[in-house]
Amino acid sequence: MSGTDPEHRGSFLDALKRRTVSSDLQPPVPPGLRQATAYAWRLLVIAAALAVVVFVVIQLKLLVIPLLVAILVTALVWPGFSFLLRHRWPKWLAIIVTVLGTIAIISGLVWLAVWQITREFGSVRERTAQAVEQFRQYLIDGPLHLSAQQIDDGLRQAGTFLQQQAEVLWTGALAIGTTLGHVATGVLLTLFILLCLLADGGGIWRWTTRLFPRVARPAVDGAGRAGWRTVKSYARTQLLVATIDAVGIGLGAFLLGVPLSIPIGVLVFLGAFIPFVGAVATGALAVFIALVYNGPLIALFMLIVVLGVQQVESHVLQPILMGSAVKVHPLAVVLVVAGGAMIGGIAGALFAVPLAAFVNVVAVYLASKAWQHQGEALASRDLIWQTVPRERARRS
């Protein structure tokens, strides 16, 4: 074979390859199936990682919930705190004024609500009992012709259902605790974390970034700062929404003669921090109180006030005060809030939207390698959950 012509030897090998019979009797895997399986096992790994994170959070709920509350409160008070620092207030004095002012506002709202509830509770209870009895008599004498036994059974089933749903919300996986000691511990821990974040938030974040490998620190730092800007914008937006809704609906209830107008305003203010769902729930409560105490006509006017305030807030005041914001579809908000409530009860519903916005911004920042292009903002079209208002187009 040593004297064989190289060209002849090459043709012989080619013929041998053509005559070789494959021993693989299985058909090849279709490309689409290969891609689907590649995505599937990666999704399984991500789901397992998320499950581990959720499990750790549940186990450390007494630490995680105060931490998240403190971060959200920090984002809420940050504009006022920054204002004091820009006007050359000493940092320690700005911290004291910010924290004490926040505590005073919360305490004042709670005191006003409790004061009006204790003052009007007797008359509201009597009027509610009368309205319930009138409605019960209507069900018996009206077109439905229900019996007293059927009404009692229906009320019992409705009460059981509401009690179960309330237990799901209050004792969710991420609930702060069921005992007064847990609540007190959470409040003190939240206050301590808030003081630390205001005093040395930058230093805490720099220490956190040093936990990552050196090569990853620029990406982590940039992604975290982008997410923090989103959380601050979310907190500012929700504070504006809560204030407008609470003042408008509370004032409307007062002018219409609806009882408990101050507690209604406080509930609207707190409920607005659960986007869309909180506003709908607290507005429905205001209309229900008006229906029970004042009758259908005042309830109709109360409904008009609730809808009007929400429309003015979302379509007039927000664009004027904050620019033309890119909003998420209400369906996405409802699904995220519902998922958060299923996992973590009230705490999960409260933190679902800011966490979703934060994760979205961080993921897009890392995927686009934005830290390599300093000064380049994230493209709005890449964000499926944007809470940062867009700047108004400037006239040339």
C-alpha positions as CSV (number, residue, x, y, z in Angstrom):
1,M,0.0,0.0,0.0
2,S,3.0,2.2,0.4
3,G,3.3,2.6,-3.3
4,T,-0.3,3.4,-3.8
5,D,-1.1,6.7,-5.4
6,P,-2.5,9.1,-2.8
7,E,-5.3,10.1,-5.1
8,H,-6.3,6.4,-5.4
9,R,-6.1,5.9,-1.7
10,G,-8.4,8.9,-1.0
11,S,-11.0,7.6,-3.4
12,F,-10.9,4.2,-1.8
13,L,-11.5,5.7,1.7
14,D,-14.4,7.7,0.3
15,A,-16.0,4.6,-1.1
16,L,-15.5,2.8,2.1
17,K,-17.2,5.6,4.0
18,R,-20.2,5.5,1.6
19,R,-20.6,1.7,2.1
20,T,-20.4,1.9,5.9
21,V,-23.7,1.0,7.5
22,S,-24.7,3.0,10.6
23,S,-25.4,0.8,13.6
24,D,-27.6,3.6,15.1
25,L,-31.2,2.4,14.6
26,Q,-32.7,5.3,16.5
27,P,-33.9,8.3,14.4
28,P,-32.1,11.6,15.1
29,V,-33.7,14.0,17.8
30,P,-35.6,16.8,16.0
31,P,-33.9,20.2,16.5
32,G,-37.1,21.6,18.0
33,L,-37.2,18.9,20.7
34,R,-33.5,19.5,21.5
35,Q,-34.2,23.2,22.0
36,A,-37.3,22.5,24.1
37,T,-35.4,20.1,26.4
38,A,-32.5,22.5,26.7
39,Y,-34.9,25.2,27.8
40,A,-36.8,22.8,30.1
41,W,-33.8,21.6,32.2
42,R,-32.6,25.2,32.6
43,L,-36.1,26.3,33.7
44,L,-36.1,23.4,36.2
45,V,-32.8,24.6,37.6
46,I,-34.1,28.1,37.9
47,A,-37.4,26.9,39.6
48,A,-35.3,24.8,42.0
49,A,-33.2,27.8,42.9
50,L,-36.3,30.0,43.4
51,A,-37.8,27.3,45.6
52,V,-34.6,27.3,47.7
53,V,-34.7,31.1,48.0
54,V,-38.4,31.0,49.0
55,F,-37.7,28.3,51.6
56,V,-34.9,30.3,53.1
57,V,-37.0,33.4,53.2
58,I,-39.8,31.6,55.0
59,Q,-37.4,30.2,57.6
60,L,-35.9,33.7,58.1
61,K,-39.2,35.6,57.9
62,L,-38.7,37.4,61.2
63,L,-35.6,39.0,59.6
64,V,-36.6,39.3,56.0
65,I,-39.9,41.1,56.5
66,P,-38.5,43.8,58.8
67,L,-35.7,44.2,56.3
68,L,-38.0,44.6,53.3
69,V,-40.3,47.0,55.3
70,A,-37.3,49.1,56.3
71,I,-36.1,49.3,52.7
72,L,-39.5,50.3,51.5
73,V,-39.8,53.0,54.2
74,T,-36.4,54.2,53.4
75,A,-37.5,54.7,49.8
76,L,-40.6,56.5,51.0
77,V,-38.7,59.0,53.2
78,W,-35.7,59.3,50.9
79,P,-36.9,62.5,49.1
80,G,-37.4,64.4,52.4
81,F,-34.2,63.0,53.8
82,S,-32.2,64.1,50.7
83,F,-33.9,67.5,50.8
84,L,-32.5,68.1,54.3
85,L,-29.1,66.9,53.3
86,R,-29.0,69.2,50.2
87,H,-29.9,72.2,52.5
88,R,-26.8,71.4,54.6
89,W,-28.5,69.9,57.6
90,P,-26.2,67.8,59.7
91,K,-26.7,64.1,58.9
92,W,-27.6,63.1,62.4
93,L,-30.2,65.9,62.7
94,A,-31.7,64.9,59.3
95,I,-32.0,61.3,60.4
96,I,-33.7,62.3,63.7
97,V,-36.1,64.6,62.0
98,T,-36.9,62.1,59.3
99,V,-37.5,59.2,61.6
100,L,-39.4,61.1,64.2
101,G,-41.5,62.8,61.5
102,T,-42.4,59.5,60.0
103,I,-43.4,58.1,63.4
104,A,-45.4,61.2,64.2
105,I,-47.3,61.0,60.9
106,I,-48.1,57.3,61.4
107,S,-49.1,57.7,65.0
108,G,-51.3,60.7,64.2
109,L,-53.2,58.8,61.5
110,V,-53.7,55.8,63.8
111,W,-54.9,58.1,66.7
112,L,-57.3,60.0,64.4
113,A,-58.8,56.7,63.1
114,V,-59.1,55.2,66.6
115,W,-60.6,58.4,68.0
116,Q,-63.4,58.5,65.4
117,I,-64.1,54.8,65.6
118,T,-64.5,54.9,69.3
119,R,-66.7,58.0,69.0
120,E,-69.1,56.7,66.3
121,F,-68.9,53.0,66.9
122,G,-72.2,52.8,68.8
123,S,-74.3,54.6,66.2
124,V,-72.6,52.7,63.3
125,R,-73.3,49.4,65.0
126,E,-76.9,50.2,65.6
127,R,-77.4,51.4,62.0
128,T,-75.6,48.4,60.6
129,A,-77.8,46.0,62.6
130,Q,-80.9,47.8,61.3
131,A,-79.6,47.6,57.7
132,V,-78.9,43.9,58.0
133,E,-82.3,43.3,59.4
134,Q,-84.0,45.3,56.6
135,F,-82.0,43.3,54.0
136,R,-82.9,40.0,55.7
137,Q,-86.6,41.0,55.6
138,Y,-86.3,41.9,51.9
139,L,-84.9,38.5,51.1
140,I,-87.9,36.9,52.8
141,D,-90.6,39.1,51.5
142,G,-89.0,40.1,48.2
143,P,-89.0,38.2,44.8
144,L,-86.6,35.6,46.1
145,H,-88.9,34.3,48.9
146,L,-86.1,32.8,50.9
147,S,-86.7,31.2,54.2
148,A,-85.0,32.2,57.4
149,Q,-83.2,28.9,57.5
150,Q,-81.8,29.4,54.0
151,I,-80.6,32.9,54.9
152,D,-78.9,31.6,58.1
153,D,-77.2,28.8,56.2
154,G,-76.0,31.2,53.5
155,L,-74.7,33.7,56.1
156,R,-72.9,30.9,58.0
157,Q,-71.2,29.7,54.8
158,A,-70.2,33.2,53.8
159,G,-68.8,33.8,57.3
160,T,-66.8,30.6,57.1
161,F,-65.4,31.5,53.7
162,L,-64.4,35.0,54.8
163,Q,-62.8,33.7,57.9
164,Q,-60.8,31.2,55.9
165,Q,-59.6,33.8,53.5
166,A,-58.7,36.2,56.3
167,E,-56.7,33.4,57.9
168,V,-54.9,32.8,54.6
169,L,-53.9,36.5,54.4
170,W,-53.0,36.9,58.1
171,T,-51.1,33.7,58.5
172,G,-49.4,33.5,55.1
173,A,-45.9,32.0,54.8
174,L,-44.3,35.4,55.2
175,A,-46.5,36.8,57.9
176,I,-44.5,38.6,60.6
177,G,-45.8,36.6,63.4
178,T,-48.9,35.7,65.3
179,T,-47.9,36.9,68.7
180,L,-47.5,40.3,70.1
181,G,-43.8,39.6,70.8
182,H,-43.1,38.8,67.2
183,V,-44.8,42.0,66.1
184,A,-42.9,44.1,68.6
185,T,-39.6,42.5,67.6
186,G,-40.4,43.2,64.0
187,V,-41.2,46.8,64.6
188,L,-38.0,47.4,66.6
189,L,-35.9,45.6,64.1
190,T,-37.4,47.6,61.3
191,L,-36.7,50.8,63.1
192,F,-33.1,49.8,63.7
193,I,-32.5,48.8,60.0
194,L,-34.1,52.1,58.9
195,L,-31.7,54.1,61.1
196,C,-28.7,52.1,59.7
197,L,-29.8,52.6,56.1
198,L,-30.2,56.3,56.6
199,A,-27.0,56.6,58.5
200,D,-24.7,54.5,56.2
201,G,-26.7,53.0,53.4
202,G,-23.9,53.6,50.9
203,G,-21.3,51.9,53.2
204,I,-23.6,48.9,53.7
205,W,-24.1,48.6,49.9
206,R,-20.3,48.8,49.2
207,W,-19.7,46.1,51.8
208,T,-22.4,44.0,50.2
209,T,-20.8,44.2,46.7
210,R,-17.5,43.0,48.2
211,L,-19.2,39.7,48.9
212,F,-19.2,39.0,45.1
213,P,-16.1,38.1,43.0
214,R,-14.1,41.1,42.0
215,V,-14.9,40.7,38.3
216,A,-18.6,40.7,39.0
217,R,-18.7,43.7,41.3
218,P,-19.3,46.4,38.6
219,A,-22.3,44.5,37.3
220,V,-23.7,43.9,40.8
221,D,-23.2,47.5,41.8
222,G,-24.8,48.9,38.6
223,A,-27.7,46.5,38.7
224,G,-28.4,47.2,42.4
225,R,-28.3,51.0,41.9
226,A,-30.6,50.7,38.9
227,G,-33.0,48.6,41.0
228,W,-32.9,51.0,43.9
229,R,-33.8,53.9,41.6
230,T,-36.8,51.9,40.5
231,V,-37.8,51.2,44.0
232,K,-37.5,54.9,44.9
233,S,-39.6,55.9,42.0
234,Y,-42.2,53.2,42.9
235,A,-42.4,54.4,46.5
236,R,-42.7,58.1,45.3
237,T,-45.5,57.1,42.9
238,Q,-47.4,55.1,45.5
239,L,-47.0,57.8,48.2
240,L,-48.5,60.3,45.8
241,V,-51.3,57.9,44.8
242,A,-52.0,57.1,48.5
243,T,-52.2,60.7,49.5
244,I,-54.4,61.8,46.7
245,D,-56.8,58.9,47.1
246,A,-57.0,59.2,50.9
247,V,-57.6,62.9,50.9
248,G,-60.1,62.8,48.0
249,I,-62.1,59.8,49.2
250,G,-62.0,60.7,52.9
251,L,-63.1,64.3,52.1
252,G,-65.9,63.0,49.9
253,A,-67.1,60.6,52.6
254,F,-67.1,63.5,55.1
255,L,-69.1,65.8,52.8
256,L,-71.6,63.1,52.0
257,G,-72.1,62.4,55.7
258,V,-70.7,58.9,55.6
259,P,-69.5,57.8,59.1
260,L,-65.9,56.9,59.8
261,S,-64.6,59.2,57.1
262,I,-61.2,59.4,58.8
263,P,-60.7,55.7,59.2
264,I,-61.8,55.3,55.6
265,G,-59.2,57.8,54.5
266,V,-56.5,56.0,56.5
267,L,-57.5,52.6,55.1
268,V,-57.4,54.1,51.6
269,F,-53.9,55.5,52.2
270,L,-52.6,52.2,53.5
271,G,-54.4,50.1,50.8
272,A,-52.9,52.2,48.0
273,F,-49.5,50.7,48.6
274,I,-50.9,47.5,47.2
275,P,-51.4,48.7,43.6
276,F,-54.8,48.5,42.0
277,V,-56.1,45.7,44.3
278,G,-55.8,47.9,47.5
279,A,-57.5,50.9,45.8
280,V,-60.4,48.7,44.6
281,A,-60.8,47.0,48.0
282,T,-60.7,50.2,50.1
283,G,-63.0,52.0,47.7
284,A,-65.5,49.2,47.8
285,L,-65.4,49.3,51.6
286,A,-66.2,53.0,51.5
287,V,-69.1,52.4,49.2
288,F,-70.4,49.6,51.4
289,I,-70.3,51.7,54.5
290,A,-72.2,54.4,52.7
291,L,-74.8,51.8,51.5
292,V,-75.3,50.3,54.9
293,Y,-75.5,53.6,56.9
294,N,-76.7,56.2,54.4
295,G,-78.7,54.2,51.8
296,P,-78.4,53.5,48.0
297,L,-78.4,57.1,46.8
298,I,-75.5,58.2,49.0
299,A,-73.7,55.0,48.2
300,L,-74.0,55.8,44.5
301,F,-72.5,59.3,45.1
302,M,-69.8,57.7,47.1
303,L,-69.0,55.3,44.2
304,I,-68.8,58.3,41.9
305,V,-66.4,60.0,44.3
306,V,-64.2,57.0,44.5
307,L,-64.1,56.5,40.7
308,G,-63.6,60.2,40.1
309,V,-60.7,60.5,42.5
310,Q,-58.9,57.5,41.0
311,Q,-59.4,58.8,37.5
312,V,-58.2,62.3,38.3
313,E,-55.2,60.9,40.2
314,S,-54.1,58.5,37.4
315,H,-54.9,60.6,34.3
316,V,-54.4,64.2,35.5
317,L,-52.2,64.6,38.6
318,Q,-49.7,61.8,38.1
319,P,-48.7,62.9,34.5
320,I,-48.5,66.6,35.7
321,L,-46.4,65.9,38.8
322,M,-44.3,62.9,37.6
323,G,-44.3,62.9,33.9
324,S,-45.8,60.4,31.4
325,A,-45.2,57.2,33.2
326,V,-45.2,53.8,31.5
327,K,-47.8,51.8,33.3
328,V,-48.2,48.1,33.6
329,H,-51.4,46.5,32.6
330,P,-53.8,46.0,35.6
331,L,-53.9,42.2,34.8
332,A,-50.2,41.9,35.5
333,V,-50.6,43.8,38.7
334,V,-53.5,41.7,39.9
335,L,-51.7,38.4,39.0
336,V,-48.5,39.5,40.8
337,V,-50.3,40.8,43.9
338,A,-52.4,37.6,44.0
339,G,-49.4,35.4,43.7
340,G,-47.6,37.4,46.4
341,A,-50.6,37.0,48.7
342,M,-50.8,33.3,48.1
343,I,-47.1,32.9,49.0
344,G,-46.8,35.4,51.7
345,G,-50.1,36.7,52.9
346,I,-50.4,40.5,53.4
347,A,-46.7,40.9,53.4
348,G,-46.4,39.1,50.0
349,A,-49.2,41.3,48.5
350,L,-47.4,44.4,49.8
351,F,-43.9,43.6,48.4
352,A,-45.0,41.7,45.2
353,V,-45.0,44.7,42.9
354,P,-41.8,46.5,44.0
355,L,-40.0,43.1,44.0
356,A,-41.2,42.4,40.5
357,A,-40.1,45.8,39.3
358,F,-36.7,45.4,41.0
359,V,-36.1,42.0,39.5
360,N,-37.1,43.1,36.1
361,V,-34.7,46.1,36.1
362,V,-31.8,44.1,37.5
363,A,-32.3,41.3,34.9
364,V,-32.5,43.7,32.0
365,Y,-29.4,45.6,33.3
366,L,-27.4,42.4,33.6
367,A,-28.6,41.0,30.3
368,S,-27.7,44.2,28.4
369,K,-24.4,44.6,30.1
370,A,-25.3,48.2,30.8
371,W,-22.4,48.6,33.3
372,Q,-20.0,48.5,30.4
373,H,-21.7,51.5,28.8
374,Q,-21.7,54.2,31.5
375,G,-24.4,56.8,31.1
376,E,-26.5,54.7,28.8
377,A,-30.0,54.2,30.3
378,L,-32.0,51.0,30.0
379,A,-34.3,51.0,26.9
380,S,-37.9,51.3,27.9
381,R,-38.9,48.8,25.3
382,D,-36.8,46.1,27.1
383,L,-38.6,46.6,30.4
384,I,-41.8,44.6,30.8
385,W,-42.4,46.2,34.3
386,Q,-41.3,49.8,34.4
387,T,-42.2,52.1,37.3
388,V,-39.7,54.8,36.4
389,P,-41.5,57.7,34.8
390,R,-40.3,58.7,31.4
391,E,-39.2,62.3,30.9
392,R,-41.5,64.5,29.0
393,A,-40.5,65.3,25.5
394,R,-38.8,68.7,25.4
395,R,-40.0,71.1,22.9
396,S,-37.3,72.2,20.5
